Amino acid sequence: MAAAAISNRQLFIDGEWRKPILGKRIPVINPATEESIGDIPAATAEDVELAVEAARRALTRNKGKDWSRAPGAVRAKYLRAIAAKITEKKSDLAKLESLDCGKPLDEAAWDMDDVAGCFEYYADLAEALDGKQRSQVSLPMETFKCHILREPIGVVGLITPWYLSELLDTFSLVFDSHAWLMTLGIATTVGNFCMLMSFWFTTFSHKLGVACANWNYPLLMAAWKVAPALAAGCTAILKPSELSSMTCLELAAVCEEVGIPAGVLNVLTGLGPEAGAPLASHPHVDKIAFTGSTDTGRKIMTAAAQVVKPVTLELGGKSPIIVFDDVEIDKAFANIFWLNGDCWIISNKKLLNGHFLGAFGQMVRSAVQHLAFWCIIDACCLKLYMPRPFQDPIKDSDSTEENISGEFLRKLVIWAQNIKVSDPFEEGCRLGPVISEGQYEKIKKIISTAKSQGATILYGGGRPQHLGKGYFVEPTIITDVETSMQIWREEVFGPVLCVKTFKTEEEAIELANDTHYGLGGAVISKDPERCNRISEEIQAGIVWINCSQPCFCQAPWGGNKRSGFGRELGEWGLDNYLSIKQVTEYVSDDPWGWYQSPSKL
Ligand code: NAD
């Protein structure tokens, strides 16, 4: 799909491509080259008005029989047709996603499978909805009958980010080896670093036929909202991030091709304050589903409150991963090997001491590879210092704790060194650029602040020497981090890993919960009681046990505290777009009421 063709895209309103009323456009920059590759239309309040009117008409056209009151099976057909088209266009869509946001091409292609899977999943739920209508409610009086109608909530505004934080913001990795524990605070992230992570889980999940989570997947983020909204019978206005809108405009083209009724899905690209804000405050938009930063979420909630409009908010996060050194290494290997696994290995002291590399050969190396990938991938944010020469973190260290954590860090550094950072279209790319110059500068600043506050940049932190252009940042590992530091507490969105040690399970939990956020968390241990205990203790909407960050479109997704409220995905995702109506009927011939009929007086 040529970038030139993209430049011709307009806003998608009422089933037609329309120029923005004020004629504004926003340049699209390829983050790998810093070159302009086209532009997208910039909607303003005037266009929002048209899109809302179109969505309202589509909601009630033919008394709703064309869409909102049509059987779920009718809408399911459209959703399946969209899924099929996405699959057909997978290669072009993946290229576009890579061009637009810099993610490795292979991973962008997997995203498209997940997008199609999401539409198929909600097609099933749309069909199942028909069978759930008129479900009876048991009442204590036989003279009454009650049933429930599940109705579409109406016109919904769907506002999505460039970055899919899954959990992605900061992870604390707590690490226990008998008497000692080590916490790795990992700022997870955005950009492309995340893709590596998604590589493992995508591979795994495809074997099981499920969707998985990637980081920074603009079209998939949109699908998580569009698919359940349409399944429920809502009509929608999608406002993607101005930094990653191109594939969402192609979703509009797909809807046009499958003949979805005009106005059912409208796509408005544009800036947040100019297009997102008027959508959020519009009195004829019945609900806003938002994913993005906590700051923007707060503004949206304030705007929606003026007209008492419901919102669901998927906001930022800083999420802990707690790893204990009680897993059996053989078992851990097996799981790591078969599950394309993850971090279990890091909890094993012997491995940390390097004993298993010799004993298990390639398999172990593979496991270590996963470990390093996982940690780095979960890391977030970048830094803009020049990379420091590799330093041996265990040098001059006498204590056991330092030795073990040092060995662990050394492996992390080695694997960080091995990650291929390149143009996303280059064979074998595992880390592309961050999405924009603004994000690049932000990451630089956060890392430089951490350094000035006393943190140590153990590895990376700068632009890779072989890449003179593009918003590339090396994988970065930071130690000597204090919990008061910005880099520990705030989302960063770049390939930066912070490392911190601590001593007890209680302390680990305390650290894990010492955040305003509550999106996700993970515990890695073979002790089920400990896993359950910690999963109950972690204050978050998602907890993973013995894995990290798999995402299934069947399971609920969302956070607590300042990570937002409401749940996407699964049945909960559909409920977001349904209004529950009670219908109660009096079925007795006897009069019922407080006042006596005059005829009986
Ligand atoms: P952002 O908040 O800057 O923008 C998100 C969307 O809101 C964009 O479409 C933007 O144009 C729009 N917007 C901006 N100002 C607006 C306003 N005043 N009114 C209405 N809309 C407005 O976020 P971002 O930088 O695109 O994405 C990164 C953030 O998203 C991070 O905080 C990340 O944690 C969060 N996120 C959370 C989840 C989750 O699952 N909880 C998933 C992905 C991203």
Boltz pocket constraint, residues with backbone or C-beta under 6 A from the ligand:
constraints:
  - pocket:
      binder: B
      contacts: [[A, 159], [A, 160], [A, 161], [A, 162], [A, 163], [A, 164], [A, 165], [A, 166], [A, 167], [A, 169], [A, 239], [A, 240], [A, 241], [A, 242], [A, 270], [A, 271], [A, 272], [A, 273], [A, 275], [A, 276], [A, 277], [A, 278], [A, 280], [A, 291], [A, 292], [A, 293], [A, 294], [A, 295], [A, 296], [A, 297], [A, 299], [A, 300], [A, 313], [A, 314], [A, 315], [A, 316], [A, 317], [A, 491], [A, 519], [A, 558], [A, 559], [A, 563], [A, 564]]
      max_distance: 6.0
